[in-house]
Amino acid sequence: MAVKRKPILLFCTLLISFILWEAASFLAGAAYFPHIWVVLADLAQLVISVAFWNSLILTLLLTSIAFVVGVVCASTIAIMVALNRSGELATRGVLNFVRSIPSVVFLPLLVASVGSSAKTAVLLAAFVVTFKLVTYIIRGIGETDPRLLDVAKVMNLSFFTKIWLVYLPSTIALASTGLRLSASRAFGTVVATGIIAGTPGLGLGLLTAETNANNPRLFSYVLVMGVVGVWIYRLFTTIENQLFRWRRSV
């Protein structure tokens, strides 16, 4: 029964989306909010262009680099903080303060320092991933099973061996949620940097369409970004569900 309902739900979702889109186009005016068939026609032209695929691949590459850098930085900071009780108490307020600052605030500083380049997008996205993920890893390390620590002590494992074999595996189940959220945030940050600062990628394409008042192309880029963002989120959700079926996803 559930399988039969999926096509019906999909059809209803598409129908409602079409009605709402056309209603918005009618209220705002087709010049400012193009009809959906106009956007889809422009989207078809966009996805067959080489420049679009170059921008998409570059955006995903920058997102991947920023994600990896952010994961490494978050893991390093979390290990240094969580394994030192006084350090955790001293840095808790600082971490919460930095996490509460919108990442876009740091963009002018990066642009002034390194210019509007791909490096700017990577640095800002890595910053977002680091402080989004670090709290999950700290919590995961703090919830390490004491019995595992006792076994590591009896086996006289070295400090780095305990980190690799005891602490990091204990954080995976909890950190997977942080990884899923951080990946989506990394992609959004790379795109937003392109829109605001003109760094290369999909964001620059959207900025160019907006500058030229090419509204169909503008909406086409928005649709592409939405699909890619959902795809990244679903990919990490699938991996998380396959690896940790025993716990509920957050």
C-alpha positions in Angstrom: 0.0 0.0 0.0 2.8 2.4 0.9 4.5 1.7 -2.4 1.3 2.5 -4.3 0.9 5.8 -2.4 4.3 7.1 -3.5 3.4 7.9 -7.1 0.2 9.6 -5.9 2.1 11.7 -3.3 4.6 12.6 -6.0 1.9 13.7 -8.4 0.1 15.7 -5.8 3.3 17.4 -4.7 4.2 18.3 -8.3 0.6 19.5 -9.0 0.6 21.7 -5.8 4.0 23.1 -6.7 2.9 23.9 -10.2 -0.2 25.7 -8.9 1.7 27.7 -6.3 4.4 28.6 -8.9 1.9 29.9 -11.4 0.0 31.8 -8.7 3.3 33.5 -7.7 4.0 34.3 -11.4 0.5 35.8 -11.7 0.8 37.9 -8.6 4.4 39.1 -9.2 4.2 39.3 -12.9 5.8 37.0 -15.5 8.6 39.5 -16.1 9.8 39.1 -12.5 8.6 35.6 -11.7 8.7 33.6 -15.0 6.2 30.8 -15.8 7.4 27.4 -14.9 7.5 26.2 -18.6 9.8 29.2 -19.4 12.1 28.3 -16.6 12.2 24.6 -17.6 13.0 25.5 -21.2 15.8 27.7 -20.0 17.0 24.9 -17.7 17.2 22.5 -20.6 19.4 25.0 -22.4 21.5 25.5 -19.3 22.2 21.8 -18.6 23.5 21.1 -22.1 26.2 23.9 -21.9 29.8 23.0 -21.1 30.2 26.1 -18.9 27.4 24.9 -16.6 29.0 21.5 -16.0 32.4 23.2 -15.4 30.8 25.4 -12.8 28.9 22.5 -11.2 32.0 20.3 -11.0 34.1 23.2 -9.6 31.5 23.9 -7.0 31.4 20.2 -5.9 35.2 20.1 -5.9 35.4 23.2 -3.7 32.7 21.8 -1.4 34.6 18.5 -1.1 37.9 20.2 -0.3 36.3 22.4 2.3 34.4 19.5 3.8 37.6 17.4 4.2 39.6 20.3 5.6 36.7 21.1 8.0 36.4 17.5 9.2 40.2 17.4 9.9 40.2 20.7 11.8 37.0 19.8 13.8 38.5 16.4 14.8 41.7 18.0 15.9 40.1 20.7 17.9 37.6 18.3 19.4 40.3 15.9 20.5 42.4 18.6 22.1 39.4 20.0 23.9 37.5 16.9 24.9 40.5 15.1 26.4 41.3 18.0 28.6 38.6 18.7 31.1 39.9 22.2 31.9 40.3 22.9 28.2 36.7 22.0 27.6 35.4 24.3 30.3 37.6 27.1 29.1 36.7 26.8 25.4 33.0 26.0 25.6 31.9 29.6 25.7 34.3 30.5 22.8 33.1 27.7 20.6 29.4 28.6 21.2 30.2 32.2 20.5 32.0 31.5 17.3 29.2 29.1 16.2 26.6 31.8 16.7 28.3 34.2 14.3 26.9 34.1 10.8 29.6 32.9 8.4 28.9 35.7 6.0 30.3 38.1 8.5 33.8 36.7 7.8 33.4 37.0 4.1 34.6 40.7 3.8 37.7 39.8 5.9 38.5 36.9 3.6 37.9 39.0 0.4 40.2 41.7 1.8 42.9 39.1 2.6 42.9 36.6 -0.3 40.5 38.3 -2.8 37.4 36.8 -4.6 39.0 33.5 -5.5 38.2 29.8 -5.0 40.4 29.9 -1.9 37.9 32.3 -0.3 35.0 29.9 -0.8 37.1 26.9 0.5 38.2 28.8 3.6 34.8 30.1 4.5 33.1 26.7 3.9 35.8 24.9 5.9 35.2 27.3 8.8 31.5 26.6 8.7 32.1 22.8 8.7 34.6 23.0 11.5 32.4 24.8 14.0 29.3 22.9 12.9 30.9 19.5 13.4 33.2 20.1 16.4 30.4 20.0 19.0 29.2 16.6 17.7 32.7 15.1 18.0 33.2 16.5 21.4 30.0 15.0 22.6 30.9 11.7 21.0 34.3 11.6 22.7 32.6 12.4 26.0 30.2 9.5 25.6 33.0 6.9 25.0 32.2 3.7 26.9 34.3 3.7 30.1 34.8 -0.1 29.7 36.6 0.6 26.4 38.9 3.0 28.2 39.6 0.4 30.9 40.5 -2.1 28.2 42.8 0.4 26.6 44.5 1.1 29.9 45.0 -2.6 30.6 46.5 -3.1 27.1 48.7 -0.1 27.8 47.8 1.5 24.5 49.6 4.7 23.5 47.8 8.1 23.4 47.5 8.2 19.6 46.5 4.5 19.4 43.6 5.2 21.9 42.5 8.1 19.8 42.5 6.0 16.6 41.0 2.8 18.0 38.8 4.0 20.9 37.8 7.7 20.8 37.2 8.3 17.1 35.2 5.1 16.5 33.1 6.0 19.5 32.2 9.4 17.9 31.2 8.0 14.5 27.5 7.3 15.3 27.0 10.8 16.7 29.3 12.6 14.4 27.5 11.1 11.3 24.6 13.6 12.0 27.1 16.4 12.1 28.7 15.2 8.9 25.4 15.1 7.1 24.5 18.7 8.2 28.0 20.0 7.6 28.1 18.7 4.0 24.9 20.5 3.1 26.2 23.7 4.8 29.5 23.4 3.0 27.7 23.4 -0.4 25.5 26.2 0.6 28.4 28.3 1.8 30.4 27.8 -1.4 27.3 28.8 -3.5 26.6 31.8 -1.2 30.2 33.0 -1.5 29.9 33.0 -5.2 26.7 35.0 -5.1 28.1 37.6 -2.7 31.7 37.8 -3.6 31.8 36.5 -7.1 34.0 33.4 -6.5 33.9 30.8 -9.2 31.1 28.2 -9.4 27.4 28.0 -9.5 27.0 31.1 -7.3 28.8 33.2 -9.9 26.5 31.9 -12.6 23.5 33.0 -10.5 25.1 36.4 -9.8 25.7 36.9 -13.5 22.1 36.0 -14.4 20.9 38.5 -11.7 23.2 41.2 -12.9 21.9 40.8 -16.5 18.3 40.6 -15.3 17.9 37.2 -16.9 15.2 35.9 -14.6 14.6 32.6 -16.3 18.3 31.7 -16.0 18.3 33.0 -12.4 15.4 30.6 -11.5 17.2 27.8 -13.4 20.2 28.1 -11.2 18.0 28.2 -8.1 16.4 24.9 -9.2 19.8 23.3 -9.9 21.2 24.4 -6.5 18.1 23.0 -4.7 18.4 19.6 -6.5 22.1 19.4 -5.8 21.6 20.4 -2.1 18.9 17.8 -1.6 21.0 15.1 -3.4 24.0 15.8 -1.0 21.7 15.6 2.0 20.1 12.4 0.8 23.4 10.8 0.0 24.7 11.3 3.5 21.4 10.3 5.0 21.5 7.0 3.0 25.0 6.3 4.2 24.1 7.1 7.8 21.0 4.9 7.7 23.0 2.0 6.2 25.8 2.2 8.8 23.7 3.0 11.8 20.3 1.3 11.4 20.1 0.8 15.2 19.7 4.4 16.0 17.2 7.1 14.9 18.5 9.8 12.6 18.4 13.4 13.9 
